Amino acid sequence: MSRIAWKTLSGDEDGGDGHGLTLAVDFTTSGRGQAQFADLAGILAPHTAATVWASVPPPADADVAHDGEAYLDWWLGEVRDSGRHVEAVLGYCAGAVHAAALAERIAEWQHDAPQLLLFDPELPNTAGLYHDFHAAGDTLAGLLTPEELAEFHAAGQRLEARYGDGELPAAGAELAAVFTAAVGTAAERLELDDDIRDELAGAFDSLVGYLTAATTLDPLPAWSAATALTTSAPAHPVGRELRQDTPHDDLLRDPSTARALAGLLDAGRAARTAHAGRQ
């Protein structure tokens, strides 16, 4: 089955392993220093069998609104069409917002709700977006002149001074416009083709869309009943906290995280089997 909203990180494509799906929500970019669910899936196999799908955000040409429900529809179509049972939904950082909503929607058609497992959950915030904007700009250093790069960063600083810690959708849209203009300047001078131009500009615009969509969802009720694997105290209440002795950037590559996740997945399967046996 061809998919565009999810990619397989581990496990069986057709469900022959007897297990359902574990869905993992995060926004990943090339060159990111933080570990990703791909790292976690790679070290999970020795501890438990799991088919892990990782979310793929809608590309700009998919014409998906920067709205939480639109993003859920984008992801859930392929999940439902697969006909497979969803055992767990994982969310990392702001991905925990989307994960909470996904788990709630899936519970509407499944006979049991999937486990909601969070990894350092956080609400989308402009501080992180400004950091990502400047980091993305630095990746263009080889395409922009020093003066152009300096103006790029100055434009970001002006927007940060204007919007501060709030208004992520508005700030994000303007940051994306600055980034797209910088890519356009480099593309025109270097005669880059449209595909390369769109790929460079689309990555940051996709991040803005992902975070903006998350601002339209309220995950806190679901978080209050979820299990969170954390490297520091979460800013909002969770149902159960399992503190991991590792830096935030290494959370998804630490073997202790894989063992903890395996234990939670196995416990969830045992609980479902016991419940089915009583029916």
C-alpha positions as CSV (number, residue, x, y, z in Angstrom):
1,M,0.0,0.0,0.0
2,S,1.4,3.3,-1.1
3,R,1.4,6.0,1.6
4,I,2.3,9.7,1.6
5,A,1.1,10.7,5.1
6,W,3.1,8.1,7.0
7,K,6.4,6.2,6.5
8,T,7.3,2.9,8.1
9,L,10.1,2.9,10.6
10,S,9.9,-0.7,11.7
11,G,7.8,-3.8,11.7
12,D,5.5,-5.6,9.2
13,E,3.8,-3.8,6.4
14,D,0.8,-6.1,6.1
15,G,0.1,-6.9,9.7
16,G,1.4,-10.4,9.6
17,D,3.3,-10.0,12.8
18,G,0.0,-10.0,14.7
19,H,0.5,-6.6,16.2
20,G,-1.3,-3.4,15.4
21,L,0.2,0.0,14.6
22,T,2.2,2.4,16.8
23,L,1.9,5.9,15.3
24,A,4.7,8.4,16.1
25,V,4.2,12.1,15.6
26,D,7.1,14.5,15.3
27,F,8.4,17.1,12.8
28,T,11.8,16.0,11.5
29,T,14.3,17.9,9.4
30,S,17.6,16.9,7.9
31,G,20.6,17.9,10.0
32,R,18.5,18.0,13.2
33,G,20.6,17.4,16.3
34,Q,17.7,16.0,18.4
35,A,17.1,12.3,18.1
36,Q,14.1,11.2,16.1
37,F,11.6,8.4,16.3
38,A,13.6,6.6,13.6
39,D,16.4,6.4,16.1
40,L,14.0,5.0,18.8
41,A,12.5,2.5,16.4
42,G,15.9,1.2,15.5
43,I,16.7,0.3,19.1
44,L,13.2,-0.9,20.1
45,A,13.2,-4.2,18.2
46,P,15.3,-6.2,20.6
47,H,12.8,-5.4,23.4
48,T,9.4,-5.8,21.7
49,A,7.8,-6.3,18.3
50,A,6.2,-3.2,17.0
51,T,5.2,-1.8,13.7
52,V,6.0,1.9,13.9
53,W,4.7,4.5,11.4
54,A,6.1,8.1,11.5
55,S,4.0,11.0,10.5
56,V,4.8,13.0,7.4
57,P,3.3,16.5,7.4
58,P,1.4,17.6,4.4
59,P,3.5,19.3,1.7
60,A,2.7,22.8,0.5
61,D,1.1,21.5,-2.7
62,A,-1.3,19.2,-0.8
63,D,-3.5,22.3,-0.1
64,V,-4.1,21.3,3.5
65,A,-5.1,24.2,5.8
66,H,-2.9,25.1,8.7
67,D,-5.7,23.8,11.0
68,G,-5.5,20.9,13.5
69,E,-8.6,19.1,12.2
70,A,-7.3,19.3,8.6
71,Y,-4.0,17.8,9.7
72,L,-5.8,15.0,11.5
73,D,-7.8,14.2,8.4
74,W,-4.5,14.1,6.4
75,W,-3.0,11.6,8.7
76,L,-6.1,9.5,9.6
77,G,-7.2,8.7,6.1
78,E,-4.3,6.2,5.5
79,V,-4.5,4.8,9.0
80,R,-8.2,4.0,8.7
81,D,-7.8,2.6,5.2
82,S,-5.1,0.2,6.4
83,G,-7.7,-1.6,8.5
84,R,-5.1,-2.1,11.3
85,H,-5.6,-1.7,15.0
86,V,-3.7,1.2,16.5
87,E,-2.1,0.1,19.7
88,A,-0.4,3.4,20.7
89,V,0.1,7.0,19.6
90,L,3.5,8.6,20.4
91,G,4.2,12.3,20.4
92,Y,7.5,14.2,20.8
93,C,7.5,17.9,21.9
94,A,4.8,19.7,20.0
95,G,4.0,16.5,18.2
96,A,2.4,15.5,21.5
97,V,-0.4,18.0,20.7
98,H,-1.2,16.2,17.4
99,A,-0.8,12.8,19.1
100,A,-3.4,13.6,21.7
101,A,-5.9,14.6,19.1
102,L,-5.1,11.5,16.9
103,A,-5.6,9.1,19.8
104,E,-9.0,10.7,20.6
105,R,-10.1,10.5,17.0
106,I,-9.0,6.9,16.6
107,A,-10.9,6.0,19.8
108,E,-14.1,7.0,18.0
109,W,-13.9,4.0,15.6
110,Q,-11.8,1.5,17.5
111,H,-13.4,-0.7,20.2
112,D,-10.6,0.4,22.5
113,A,-8.6,3.6,22.7
114,P,-4.9,3.5,21.8
115,Q,-2.3,4.3,24.5
116,L,-1.2,7.9,24.4
117,L,2.5,8.1,25.2
118,L,4.3,11.4,25.3
119,F,8.0,12.3,25.1
120,D,8.9,15.7,26.6
121,P,5.5,17.1,25.6
122,E,5.2,20.8,25.0
123,L,2.8,23.3,23.5
124,P,3.9,25.0,20.3
125,N,5.8,28.2,21.1
126,T,7.3,31.1,19.2
127,A,10.7,30.8,21.1
128,G,11.3,27.5,19.4
129,L,10.1,28.8,16.1
130,Y,12.5,31.8,16.2
131,H,15.4,29.4,17.0
132,D,14.4,27.2,14.1
133,F,14.1,30.2,11.8
134,H,17.7,31.3,12.5
135,A,19.0,27.7,12.2
136,A,17.3,27.3,8.9
137,G,18.8,30.6,7.7
138,D,22.2,29.4,8.6
139,T,21.7,26.4,6.2
140,L,21.5,29.0,3.4
141,A,24.9,30.5,4.3
142,G,26.4,28.9,1.2
143,L,23.7,30.4,-1.1
144,L,23.4,33.9,0.3
145,T,26.0,36.7,0.5
146,P,27.2,37.7,4.0
147,E,25.1,40.8,3.7
148,E,22.0,38.9,2.7
149,L,22.4,36.5,5.6
150,A,22.9,39.3,8.1
151,E,19.7,41.0,6.8
152,F,17.8,37.7,7.1
153,H,18.7,37.3,10.7
154,A,18.0,41.0,11.4
155,A,14.5,40.5,9.8
156,G,13.9,37.6,12.2
157,Q,15.0,39.7,15.2
158,R,12.6,42.5,14.2
159,L,9.7,40.0,14.0
160,E,10.7,38.6,17.4
161,A,10.7,42.1,18.9
162,R,7.2,42.8,17.3
163,Y,5.5,39.5,18.3
164,G,7.5,38.4,21.4
165,D,6.3,35.2,22.9
166,G,2.8,35.2,21.4
167,E,0.8,35.1,18.1
168,L,2.6,32.1,16.7
169,P,0.4,31.9,13.6
170,A,1.0,35.5,12.6
171,A,4.7,35.4,13.5
172,G,5.1,32.1,11.7
173,A,3.5,33.4,8.5
174,E,5.9,36.4,8.4
175,L,9.0,34.3,9.2
176,A,8.0,31.9,6.4
177,A,7.7,34.8,4.0
178,V,11.2,36.1,4.9
179,F,12.6,32.6,4.5
180,T,10.9,32.2,1.1
181,A,12.1,35.5,-0.1
182,A,15.7,34.6,0.9
183,V,15.5,31.4,-1.0
184,G,14.1,33.3,-4.0
185,T,17.0,35.7,-3.9
186,A,19.5,32.9,-3.9
187,A,17.7,30.9,-6.5
188,E,17.5,33.7,-8.9
189,R,21.2,34.6,-8.6
190,L,22.3,31.0,-8.8
191,E,19.7,30.0,-11.4
192,L,18.4,27.2,-9.3
193,D,15.4,25.4,-10.9
194,D,11.9,25.6,-9.5
195,D,12.0,22.2,-7.8
196,I,15.1,23.1,-5.8
197,R,13.6,26.5,-4.9
198,D,10.3,24.9,-3.7
199,E,12.1,22.2,-1.7
200,L,14.3,24.7,0.1
201,A,11.4,27.1,0.9
202,G,8.9,24.4,1.6
203,A,10.7,22.8,4.5
204,F,10.3,25.9,6.8
205,D,6.8,26.7,5.6
206,S,5.8,23.1,6.4
207,L,7.2,23.5,10.0
208,V,5.2,26.7,10.4
209,G,2.0,24.9,9.2
210,Y,2.6,22.0,11.6
211,L,3.0,24.3,14.6
212,T,0.2,26.6,13.6
213,A,-2.1,23.6,13.2
214,A,-1.1,22.5,16.7
215,T,-2.2,25.9,18.2
216,T,-5.8,25.1,17.2
217,L,-5.9,21.9,19.3
218,D,-6.4,21.5,23.0
219,P,-4.3,18.5,24.2
220,L,-4.4,19.2,27.9
221,P,-7.3,17.0,28.9
222,A,-5.8,14.0,27.1
223,W,-2.3,14.8,28.5
224,S,-3.7,14.6,32.0
225,A,-4.5,10.9,31.5
226,A,-1.4,10.0,29.4
227,T,2.0,8.6,30.3
228,A,4.9,10.9,29.6
229,L,8.6,9.9,29.3
230,T,10.4,13.1,30.3
231,T,13.8,14.6,30.8
232,S,12.5,17.4,33.0
233,A,9.3,18.3,34.8
234,P,6.5,18.8,32.2
235,A,5.0,22.3,32.0
236,H,1.5,20.8,32.1
237,P,0.0,18.0,34.1
238,V,0.3,14.4,32.7
239,G,-1.3,11.3,34.1
240,R,1.9,9.5,34.8
241,E,5.5,10.7,34.5
242,L,8.5,8.4,33.9
243,R,11.6,10.5,34.3
244,Q,14.5,9.5,32.0
245,D,18.1,10.3,33.0
246,T,19.2,11.6,29.6
247,P,19.5,15.0,27.9
248,H,16.4,16.2,26.0
249,D,18.2,15.9,22.6
250,D,19.0,12.2,23.3
251,L,15.6,11.1,24.6
252,L,14.7,9.3,21.5
253,R,18.0,7.5,21.1
254,D,18.6,6.4,24.7
255,P,18.4,2.6,25.3
256,S,16.6,3.2,28.5
257,T,13.8,5.1,26.6
258,A,13.5,2.1,24.3
259,R,13.2,-0.3,27.2
260,A,10.6,1.9,28.9
261,L,8.5,2.2,25.7
262,A,8.7,-1.6,25.2
263,G,7.4,-2.2,28.7
264,L,4.5,0.2,28.1
265,L,3.6,-1.3,24.8
266,D,3.7,-4.9,26.2
267,A,1.7,-3.8,29.2
268,G,-0.9,-2.3,26.9
269,R,-1.2,-5.5,24.8
270,A,-1.5,-7.6,28.0
271,A,-4.3,-5.4,29.3
272,R,-6.2,-5.6,26.0
273,T,-5.8,-9.4,25.9
274,A,-7.1,-9.7,29.5
275,H,-10.0,-7.4,28.7
276,A,-10.9,-9.4,25.6
277,G,-10.8,-12.6,27.6
278,R,-13.4,-11.2,30.1
279,Q,-15.9,-10.3,27.3
